[in-house]
Amino acid sequence: MASRLPVEVVAHMMRFLSVSDRKEAALVNRSWYEASLDPILQDDIVLHFHALTSNERTPHLTRRNLPHLIVDEFDNSLSSKIVLLKSCEQLSQSLQSLSLKSSNITESTFVELLSHCTNLVSLNLSCCNSLFMSGNLLEMNGDMQKLRSVLGSVQHLDLSAIRYLSDSTFNRIVTVCPNLTSLSLGSVQITFNSASYVPRGRTICANSALLTFDNILEYLKLQSPKMKTLNLSRTALTDCALEALVSLDNFQLEELVLVCCKDISDSGISIICKHQPKLKTIDLKGCLDLTDGALNLVCKKLMVMESLKLGKCRRISDHSIKQLKHLPCLELVDLSENYLVTSHGLIEGLCGNINIPLAHLNLNCCPSVSDSFILSMCKVVTNLVHLDLGSCFPLTDLSMITISKHLKHLRYLRLAWCKEITDLGLLGYESTDGGSRDPNEHNDHGKCKCTRKYNSTEIFRKPTGDKHTKSVPGEIEKLVSRHEEVCSLKNLSILRELDLSACSKITDVGLTQVVKFKELRSLNLSMVQITDLTVHSVTSHNPSLENLSLAQCAALTDDAIECVAKRLPRLTTLDISNCDKLTNKSIKFLKDHTKRLRTLDVSFCENISVSAVDDLETSRNLMNVHKRLLGGSF
């Protein structure tokens, strides 16, 4: 029946499938494979070439209209060069995005390669140190003219982490890309005090050994009407240099990335708010000197802000978090590792505006976030797609139940190290052990053990007499049988990624009943007290799994890995490190049944031998294998 459907009909149906699902559907028969080659279906497909890619595979690319190509681990060998050039020749008309990150290619190969990319929009040269080491890149006028006529459509250029970038090479590469709207210079060694390097009597001079901030500034003056995105992360950018940059005439940025620019202070943010009121995205993660004053300015001046990233800005507290309610367009908020942020500030800042379009929220390592915020947030922000609550220690089953009930659009959920969440929360039942517990407390003696803050001067208290009884499987099953409808984790039916690592109170009882998602791609159960029973259930009910982490699950045996190998045909990444009961049988199962496995971690597995892993690595052409201290050698 499937073979009788017209190719056009099959292609139309495939438009509603994810990339991995389309890859599986293309294997049904020849007709469905032809349908999968429809140009409309190729927009979100990335072709990843490694150094081990066979030269015989490149002719088949002529039939595919692939727009994105990543070239990885290529060197100067003749075989690598042939594969590289042929791939770009075959894809030259459709290729829009090319990444040469960390590739070891020569200047001549680079020019020959890009001369085929006539419709390129995005070019990634990050970490290509060998390409810039000599300083002779595009030194010939002929090469400059050839690439300038070809790369006129390039809008995004990434030059991050290049150690040998100089004024001369920078000027040449941006000259052949005259229409840039996005430039990344993250982790590049930029000289900000360049006056001593300028010859006497000259004001502007392109240095052949250093990349100077003055040279970048001169370029941005010319490119300012077009430039919309700028990345200067991990550079020595100061407030004075930032002022000279953002105050350029006709310079209106939409995105500014300043990750780990440790010399930026509140004054710098004030300057940004004054000169760049149309900023939609700002990334200030790791800017340690920023305080509440910086966030207050952002909330007051940048009214079209859509994405705000303030991870590791640890001087920010509830005082400024409350002002987030004044940003009506906010779609993404990252406040990870901000220890002063509490539920009180988040409730007023994110739950006060019922029309906030928030879709992505990251509160990883915010240990003062409790159930009260989750209860308020889930009633207001119902369209969340990405939620990271890792290491929010006070969260209990009540938060788990509330998330499962209200956040039906969730695709990514991370609850790692939330040790108060139990099987009852996964199943949708609130704990019945009695007594209302302060969600901010971690034990009977006081608050968070990390801060050593106590409720009173009494460190030791008399025993309360309350017994904490742990629910046994039989009791939970009886509880489940008495209720018909509950909001269990299964209610998040379109979940793609789930991380429950180090949730020590979760067991087989809950996981076997709720981890049943047809479209789940990634699952992390590391450091969870599970047995083979959970793995049997997970592999049976989650056929789309591609990434699976079972590290430090000490009770797992070879039977569990047999299920993984036989039932998960799409598996590409597997972490089974520190699983001491696994033997070479597990490696044999992976060798015989996993065809797509590319990354494997078997470190610290005392009953697995190095030779068995080496044999698997050779036979399956694995890209990344971690095998530290195998065979009990530690």
C-alpha positions in Angstrom: 0.0 0.0 0.0 2.8 2.4 0.9 4.5 1.9 -2.5 1.3 2.9 -4.3 1.1 6.4 -2.9 2.3 9.2 -5.3 5.7 10.6 -4.5 4.1 14.1 -4.0 1.7 12.8 -1.4 4.5 11.1 0.6 6.7 14.2 0.4 3.8 16.3 1.8 3.3 13.9 4.7 7.1 14.0 5.5 6.9 17.7 6.0 5.2 17.0 9.3 7.9 14.7 10.6 11.1 15.5 12.4 14.5 15.0 10.7 15.2 11.7 12.4 11.6 10.4 11.6 12.1 11.4 7.9 15.3 9.4 7.8 13.5 6.3 9.0 10.6 6.8 6.6 13.0 7.1 3.7 14.0 3.5 4.3 10.5 2.1 3.7 11.0 1.7 0.0 12.5 3.3 -3.1 9.5 5.5 -3.7 9.6 7.0 -0.2 13.3 7.5 -0.6 12.7 9.6 -3.7 10.1 11.6 -1.8 12.6 12.3 1.0 14.8 14.1 -1.6 12.2 16.8 -2.2 14.1 20.2 -1.9 11.5 21.5 0.6 12.5 18.7 3.0 16.2 19.5 3.0 16.1 23.0 4.7 16.8 21.6 8.2 19.2 18.8 7.3 22.9 19.2 8.1 25.5 17.1 6.3 28.4 16.3 8.7 31.6 15.2 6.9 34.4 13.6 9.0 37.9 12.8 7.9 36.9 9.1 7.6 34.1 9.8 5.1 34.5 7.6 2.1 35.3 9.1 -1.2 32.9 6.8 -2.9 29.9 8.4 -1.1 30.3 11.9 -2.6 28.8 11.2 -6.1 25.5 10.4 -4.5 25.2 14.0 -3.2 24.2 15.2 -6.6 20.7 14.2 -6.0 20.4 16.0 -2.7 19.7 19.7 -2.3 21.4 20.0 1.1 21.9 23.6 2.3 24.1 23.0 5.4 27.6 21.3 5.5 29.9 20.8 8.5 33.4 19.7 7.7 35.2 18.2 10.7 38.7 16.8 11.4 40.0 17.4 8.0 43.8 17.7 7.5 46.1 18.4 4.6 46.2 14.9 3.2 45.4 14.4 -0.4 42.5 12.0 0.3 40.8 14.5 2.7 41.3 17.3 0.2 39.6 15.3 -2.6 36.6 14.5 -0.4 36.3 18.1 0.7 36.4 19.6 -2.7 34.1 17.0 -4.3 31.5 17.6 -1.6 31.4 21.3 -2.2 31.3 20.8 -5.9 28.3 18.6 -5.6 26.5 20.9 -3.2 27.7 24.2 -4.7 24.3 25.5 -5.9 22.3 24.7 -2.8 24.9 25.2 -0.1 24.0 28.1 2.2 25.9 27.3 5.4 29.5 26.0 5.6 31.4 25.2 8.8 35.2 24.5 8.7 35.6 24.7 12.4 38.9 23.3 13.6 39.8 22.1 10.1 43.5 21.9 9.2 43.4 23.2 5.6 45.8 25.3 3.5 45.2 28.7 2.0 45.1 27.3 -1.6 42.5 24.6 -0.6 40.5 27.3 1.2 40.3 29.5 -1.9 39.5 26.6 -4.2 36.8 25.3 -1.9 35.0 28.6 -1.4 35.2 29.4 -5.1 32.5 26.7 -5.6 30.1 28.2 -2.9 28.2 30.7 -5.0 25.2 31.0 -2.7 26.8 30.8 0.7 25.1 32.8 3.5 26.9 31.6 6.6 30.7 30.8 7.0 32.2 29.4 10.2 36.0 29.5 10.4 36.3 29.3 14.2 39.4 27.5 15.5 41.0 27.3 12.0 44.4 28.4 13.4 46.5 26.7 10.7 44.7 28.7 8.0 45.7 32.1 9.6 49.1 31.1 11.0 51.2 32.2 8.1 49.4 35.5 7.7 49.4 35.0 3.9 45.7 34.2 3.5 44.2 36.0 0.5 47.4 37.9 0.0 47.2 37.4 -3.8 44.9 39.9 -5.5 43.7 37.2 -7.8 42.4 35.2 -4.8 40.7 38.3 -3.4 38.9 39.1 -6.6 37.8 35.5 -7.1 36.2 35.2 -3.7 34.8 38.7 -3.6 32.7 37.8 -6.7 31.5 34.6 -5.1 31.0 35.5 -1.4 28.8 38.6 -1.9 25.8 36.8 -0.3 27.6 35.9 3.0 26.0 37.6 5.9 27.3 35.6 8.9 31.0 35.2 9.6 32.4 33.3 12.6 36.1 34.0 13.4 36.0 32.8 17.0 39.0 31.3 18.8 41.6 32.1 16.1 44.9 32.8 17.8 46.8 34.1 14.8 44.2 36.6 13.5 45.8 40.0 12.6 44.6 43.3 11.2 45.8 42.3 7.8 44.1 38.9 7.6 41.0 40.3 9.2 40.7 43.1 6.7 41.1 40.6 3.8 38.5 38.2 5.0 35.9 40.8 5.6 36.7 42.5 2.3 35.7 39.3 0.3 32.5 39.3 2.4 31.2 42.8 1.9 27.6 42.3 3.1 28.1 41.0 6.6 25.3 41.5 9.1 26.7 39.2 11.8 30.3 38.9 13.0 31.7 36.7 15.8 35.2 37.4 17.3 34.7 35.5 20.5 37.9 34.3 22.3 40.1 36.2 19.8 43.2 38.0 21.2 42.3 41.6 20.6 44.7 44.4 21.5 42.8 47.3 23.0 45.8 49.6 23.7 47.2 49.8 20.2 48.7 53.3 20.3 52.2 52.0 20.9 52.0 49.8 17.8 51.2 52.6 15.4 54.2 54.1 13.6 55.0 57.7 14.4 53.1 60.2 12.2 50.3 57.7 11.3 46.9 57.4 12.8 45.7 54.2 11.1 47.8 51.2 10.3 46.9 47.6 9.6 49.1 45.5 11.9 50.4 42.2 10.4 51.0 40.6 13.7 48.2 41.8 16.0 44.4 42.3 15.8 43.7 45.7 17.2 40.4 47.1 18.5 41.0 50.3 16.5 41.1 48.3 13.3 37.9 46.5 14.2 36.3 49.9 15.0 37.3 51.3 11.6 35.7 48.3 9.9 32.5 48.6 11.9 32.2 52.3 11.0 32.0 51.4 7.4 29.7 48.4 8.0 27.5 49.9 10.7 24.4 50.4 8.6 24.3 46.6 7.9 25.7 45.1 11.1 23.0 43.6 13.4 24.8 40.9 15.4 28.2 41.2 17.2 30.0 38.7 19.4 33.0 39.8 21.5 32.8 37.1 24.2 35.9 36.3 26.3 37.8 39.4 25.2 39.3 42.1 27.3 36.6 44.6 26.3 36.3 47.5 28.7 33.6 50.1 29.4 35.5 52.7 27.4 36.0 50.5 24.4 32.3 49.4 24.6 31.3 53.1 24.5 33.3 53.7 21.4 31.8 50.7 19.8 28.0 51.1 20.5 28.0 54.9 19.9 29.1 54.6 16.2 26.8 56.5 13.8 24.1 54.4 12.1 25.0 51.4 14.3 21.8 49.7 15.5 22.5 46.2 16.8 19.8 43.6 17.4 22.0 41.0 19.1 25.1 41.6 21.4 27.0 38.7 22.9 29.5 39.6 25.7 29.9 36.2 27.5 32.7 36.3 30.2 33.7 39.9 29.4 34.9 40.4 33.0 35.9 44.0 32.6 32.3 45.1 31.8 30.5 46.9 34.7 27.1 48.5 35.2 28.5 51.6 33.5 29.0 49.6 30.3 25.4 48.3 30.4 24.2 51.9 30.9 26.1 52.9 27.8 24.6 50.0 25.8 21.0 50.9 27.0 21.6 54.5 25.9 22.9 53.9 22.4 21.3 50.6 21.5 17.6 50.8 22.4 16.6 48.3 19.7 18.5 45.4 21.1 16.5 42.1 21.1 19.1 39.7 22.4 21.8 40.3 25.0 24.1 37.6 26.4 26.0 38.7 29.6 26.7 35.3 31.1 29.8 35.3 33.3 30.1 39.1 33.6 30.8 38.9 37.3 30.8 42.6 38.1 27.3 43.3 37.0 24.8 44.1 39.8 21.1 44.9 40.2 21.7 48.3 38.7 22.6 46.7 35.3 19.4 44.6 35.1 17.3 47.5 36.3 18.6 49.6 33.3 18.0 46.8 30.9 14.4 46.4 32.1 13.8 50.1 31.9 15.4 51.0 28.6 15.5 47.9 26.3 11.7 47.5 25.9 11.9 45.2 22.8 14.2 42.7 24.5 13.3 39.1 23.6 16.3 37.1 24.9 18.1 37.8 28.2 21.0 35.7 29.4 22.5 36.5 32.8 23.9 33.2 33.9 26.7 33.4 36.6 26.0 37.1 37.2 25.9 36.3 40.9 25.5 39.8 42.3 22.0 40.0 40.8 19.2 39.5 43.3 15.4 39.7 43.7 15.5 43.5 43.7 16.2 43.6 40.0 14.6 40.3 39.0 11.2 41.9 40.0 11.7 44.4 37.1 11.5 41.7 34.4 7.7 42.3 34.4 8.4 45.5 32.4 9.8 43.5 29.4 6.6 42.6 27.4 8.4 40.7 24.6 10.6 38.4 26.7 10.8 34.9 25.2 14.0 33.6 26.8 15.4 34.0 30.3 18.6 32.5 31.5 19.3 33.1 35.2 21.4 29.9 35.9 23.9 29.8 38.8 22.5 33.0 40.4 22.4 32.0 44.0 20.6 35.2 45.3 17.6 34.6 43.1 14.6 33.3 45.0 11.0 32.4 44.3 9.7 35.7 45.7 11.5 37.7 43.1 10.7 35.3 40.2 7.0 35.3 41.0 6.8 39.1 40.9 9.1 39.4 37.8 7.8 36.6 35.6 4.3 35.9 36.8 3.0 39.4 37.1 2.5 39.8 33.3 -0.1 37.3 32.1 0.8 38.1 28.4 4.5 37.3 28.6 5.5 35.1 25.6 8.1 33.2 27.6 9.1 29.9 26.0 12.6 29.2 27.4 13.5 29.4 31.1 16.8 28.3 32.6 17.1 28.3 36.4 19.8 25.7 36.7 21.7 25.9 40.1 19.3 28.4 41.6 19.0 26.6 45.0 16.5 29.1 46.5 13.8 28.3 43.9 10.9 26.4 45.5 7.5 25.0 44.8 5.8 28.4 45.3 7.3 29.8 42.1 6.5 26.7 40.0 2.9 26.8 41.1 2.5 30.5 40.2 4.5 30.2 36.9 2.7 27.2 35.5 -0.6 29.0 35.7 0.6 32.1 33.8 3.4 30.9 31.5 1.7 27.9 29.9 3.6 28.0 26.6 7.0 27.0 27.9 9.0 24.8 25.5 12.3 24.6 27.4 12.6 24.3 31.2 15.8 23.7 33.2 15.4 23.3 36.9 18.5 21.3 37.6 19.9 21.6 41.2 16.8 23.5 42.4 17.0 21.3 45.6 13.8 22.4 47.4 11.5 21.3 44.6 9.1 18.5 45.6 6.5 16.3 44.0 4.1 19.2 44.0 6.2 21.0 41.4 6.4 17.8 39.3 2.6 17.4 39.3 2.1 21.1 38.4 4.5 20.9 35.5 2.9 17.8 34.2 -0.6 19.3 34.4 0.0 22.8 32.9 3.1 22.7 30.6 1.8 20.5 27.8 4.0 22.2 25.2 7.2 21.3 26.9 9.9 19.7 24.8 12.9 19.9 27.1 12.7 19.2 30.8 15.7 19.0 33.2 15.2 18.1 36.8 18.7 16.8 37.6 19.7 16.7 41.3 16.1 17.5 42.4 16.4 14.9 45.2 13.0 15.6 46.8 11.1 14.4 43.7 9.8 10.8 44.1 7.9 8.2 42.2 4.7 9.7 43.5 5.5 13.0 41.7 6.2 11.2 38.4 2.9 9.3 38.7 0.9 12.4 39.6 0.2 11.8 43.2 1.0 14.2 46.0 2.9 12.8 49.0 0.7 11.7 51.8 3.3 11.3 54.5 1.7 14.1 56.5 3.0 17.4 57.8 3.5 20.5 55.8 7.2 21.0 55.1 8.9 24.3 54.4 10.0 24.0 50.7 13.1 26.1 51.5 14.3 23.7 54.1 16.6 20.8 53.3 16.5 19.0 56.7 15.2 19.3 60.2 18.0 21.5 61.4 17.7 24.5 59.2 18.0 25.8 55.7 20.4 24.9 52.8 23.4 23.0 54.0 25.5 24.8 51.4 25.0 28.2 53.0 25.1 27.1 56.6 22.3 29.5 57.5 20.1 28.4 60.4 16.6 29.5 61.4 17.8 30.2 65.0 20.8 30.1 67.3 19.9 26.5 68.2 22.0 24.2 66.0 20.7 21.0 67.6 17.0 20.3 68.3 15.2 17.6 70.1 13.9 14.7 67.9 10.4 15.5 66.7 9.3 11.9 66.8 8.0 12.1 63.2 9.0 9.1 61.2 9.8 9.5 57.5 8.4 6.4 55.9 9.5 5.5 52.4 6.7 4.3 50.2 7.3 0.7 49.0 6.2 -0.5 45.5 3.1 -2.3 46.7 1.8 0.8 48.4 2.3 3.0 45.3 0.6 0.4 43.1 -2.4 0.4 45.5 -2.6 4.2 45.3 -2.5 4.1 41.5 -5.3 1.5 41.4 -7.6 3.8 43.5 -7.4 6.7 41.1 -8.6 6.9 37.5 -7.2 10.2 36.2 -3.9 11.8 37.3 -1.5 14.3 35.8 1.6 12.1 35.5 4.7 12.8 33.5 3.1 11.1 30.5 0.9 14.2 30.1 3.9 15.9 28.5 3.3 14.0 25.3 5.6 15.9 23.0 8.6 15.8 25.3 11.9 15.4 23.3 14.6 15.6 26.1 14.3 14.5 29.7 17.0 14.7 32.4 16.3 13.0 35.8 19.9 12.3 36.7 20.8 12.1 40.4 17.1 12.1 41.5 17.8 9.6 44.2 14.2 9.0 45.3 13.1 7.9 41.8 13.0 4.2 41.2 11.8 1.5 38.8 8.2 1.9 40.1 7.7 5.4 38.7 10.0 5.3 35.6 8.5 2.1 34.2 5.0 3.6 34.2 5.6 7.2 32.9 8.6 7.3 30.6 6.7 6.4 27.5 7.2 9.0 24.8 7.1 8.1 21.1 9.2 11.2 20.2 11.7 11.3 23.1 15.2 11.8 21.7 17.4 12.1 24.8 17.1 10.6 28.2 19.4 10.9 31.2 19.0 8.5 34.1 22.6 8.7 35.5 23.0 8.1 39.2 19.4 6.9 39.6 18.5 3.8 41.5 17.3 1.7 38.7 17.6 -1.9 37.6 17.2 -3.8 34.3 13.5 -3.5 34.7 13.5 0.3 33.9 15.8 -0.2 30.9 13.5 -3.0 29.6 10.5 -0.6 29.8 12.3 2.5 28.5 13.7 0.7 25.4 10.2 -0.8 24.7 8.2 2.4 24.9 10.7 5.0 23.6 11.7 3.8 20.1 13.0 7.2 19.0 15.8 7.5 21.6 19.1 8.7 20.2 21.0 9.8 23.3 20.9 7.6 26.5 22.9 8.1 29.7 23.0 5.4 32.3 26.2 6.4 34.1 26.7 5.1 37.7 23.6 2.9 37.6 25.4 0.1 39.5 22.6 -2.4 39.4 22.5 -2.7 35.6 23.6 -5.9 33.9 24.4 -7.1 30.4 20.7 -7.9 29.9 19.9 -4.2 30.0 22.5 -3.3 27.4 21.1 -6.1 25.2 17.7 -4.4 25.2 19.4 -1.0 24.4 21.3 -2.5 21.5 18.4 -4.4 20.0 15.5 -2.1 20.6 17.0 1.4 19.9 17.9 1.5 16.2 18.5 5.3 16.2 20.9 5.3 19.1 24.0 7.5 18.4 25.2 8.3 22.0 25.5 6.0 25.0 27.0 6.6 28.4 27.3 3.5 30.6 30.4 4.6 32.6 30.8 3.3 36.2 28.4 0.4 35.6 30.5 -2.3 37.3 28.3 -5.3 36.5 28.6 -4.9 32.8 31.0 -7.2 31.0 32.3 -7.7 27.4 29.0 -9.2 26.6 27.5 -5.7 26.5 30.2 -4.6 24.1 29.4 -7.5 21.8 25.7 -6.6 21.9 26.6 -3.1 20.8 28.9 -4.4 18.1 26.3 -6.7 16.6 23.2 -4.5 16.8 24.0 -0.8 16.9 24.6 0.6 13.4 24.4 4.3 14.2 26.4 4.5 17.4 29.0 7.3 17.2 29.8 8.2 20.9 30.3 5.7 23.7 31.5 6.2 27.3 32.5 3.0 29.2 35.0 4.6 31.6 35.6 2.9 35.0 33.7 -0.3 34.0 35.9 -2.8 35.8 34.6 -5.9 34.0 35.0 -4.5 30.4 38.4 -5.0 28.7 40.2 -2.5 26.6 40.6 -4.9 23.7 36.8 -5.5 23.5 36.2 -1.7 23.3 39.0 -1.3 20.7 37.4 -4.0 18.6 34.1 -2.2 18.7 35.6 1.2 17.9 37.3 -0.2 14.8 34.4 -2.2 13.5 31.8 0.6 14.0 34.0 3.6 13.1 33.0 5.4 16.4 33.8 9.1 16.5 34.2 9.5 20.3 35.1 6.7 22.7 35.8 7.3 26.4 37.5 4.3 28.0 39.5 5.6 31.0 40.6 3.0 33.5 38.9 -0.1 32.1 39.2 -3.6 33.4 39.7 -2.6 37.1 43.0 -0.9 36.4 42.1 1.8 38.9 
